[in-house]
Amino acid sequence: MQTLIINIKQLLQVRATSIEKVSGSEMADLPLLENAFLLIENDLITDFGLMANCPKLENATLVDATGKIVLPSFCDSHTHIVYAGNRSGEFVDRINGLSYEEIANRGGGILNSAKKLNETSEEEIYNQSKKRLEEVIAQGTGAVEIKSGYGLTVEGELKMLRVIKKLKENYPIAIKSTFLGAHAFPTEYKENHQAYIDLIINEMLPKIASENLADYNDAFLETGYFSVSETIQIMEAGKKYGLTPKIHVNQFTAIDGIKACVENGALSVDHLEIVTEEDIEVLKDSACMPVALPSCSYFISIPYTPARQMLNAGLPLALASDFNPGTTPSGNMHFVVATACIKMKMTPEEAINAATINGAYAMDLSDSHGSITKGKKANLIITKPLHSFYEIPYCFASNLIDSVWLDGEKVHI
């Protein structure tokens, strides 16, 4: 089956050969074609170019994109889409002056979500979570990582990961699964951290591996949560089961966690609202992708990842949504891109690179997602008519999407 998209005003993120990621000054370059075509065969991109060279195909389905922008779907490498209920009460608590830490100390935050999740059936969690997944697909996300971390018990974590597996089986979007048992210490382990870490290492990880439920291993490496040494234990244990680390770090404090992550082969380090010069030096020349979560900073009024400092130092940067019930109840990557431009002073070119090819890298999907490249998945966004792709971040609260395509087919949700 062939689909030929013609008269594309601007075709973004065109790469003749597949690349892993872009870094530093390279991120300011977003290759594009004007007045272009794109050919899809089955689920793959097979050709693209200028309309002057557009092939004449008798049996292809024609899609006229006059005045419209076409770009690869967003690659959201950090979400917590699977959860039960919501935490809207905590939203009001923050308005009334309570901090993230104060809410957590009162039994809110992650522990609040864990209580709700363990009281909710697997089927109901799936039904709630699929609505969120369908929402982000409709908003242009074509690849997504989903974490566990609201179970904090053996059965709770397994329940979450099984829901993620079921979502992966039932939807055409690319999904990567991350085990985040080390999201917080349950109340009964507050005074005995090692006992909970032992539970993760000796009971959770073996069962997860035996059911092949996760691609990655995560921990909340932060003051008041998991220390550097505790996180190292968890990273080392996960690697024995083939789970590469992807770690929450430097959200509130810098405690040399990034160095430990890089030394343990982390694919990504995520949050980075607080970054030191030492952290930047550690990340230079490493294979670890820094991931910023600007809609989290927006929602709970904390600092934004210092993108300009990091890009000026030659680092790559990915953007992700952090979709979760407490600190970012949105997976809208259009808003993430816009917020990165408005608040982090990233250019539209940098932000789109960060939300596509670099996001794909942070999920080991660079070979199949994140750019318009022959042989890659035909996961696309076609916008409504626009003057320029600069309007994508400029019109930060408008729905600019005309259609979403996954595996070469127009999505109807």
Secondary structure, 3 states (H helix, E strand, C coil): CEEEEEEEEEEECECCCCCCCCEHHHHHCCCEEEEEEEEEECCEEEEEEEHHHCCCCCCCEEEECECEEEEECEEECCCCCCCCCCCHHHHHHHHCCCCHHHHHHCCCCHHHHHHHHHCCCHHHHHHHHHHHHHHHHHCCEEEEEEECCCCCCHHHHHHHHHHHHHHHHHCCCEEEEEEEEECCCCHHHCCCHHHHHHHHHHHHHHHHHHCCCCCEEEEEECCCCECHHHHHHHHHHHHCCCCEEEEEECCCCCCCHHHHHHHCCCCEEEECCCCCHHHHHHHCCCCCEEEECHHHHHHHCCCCCCHHHHHHCCCECEECCCCECCCECCCCHHHHHHHHHHHHCCCHHHHHHHHCHHHHHCCCCCCCCCCECCCCECCEEEEEECCCCCHHHHCCCCCCEEEEEECCEECCC
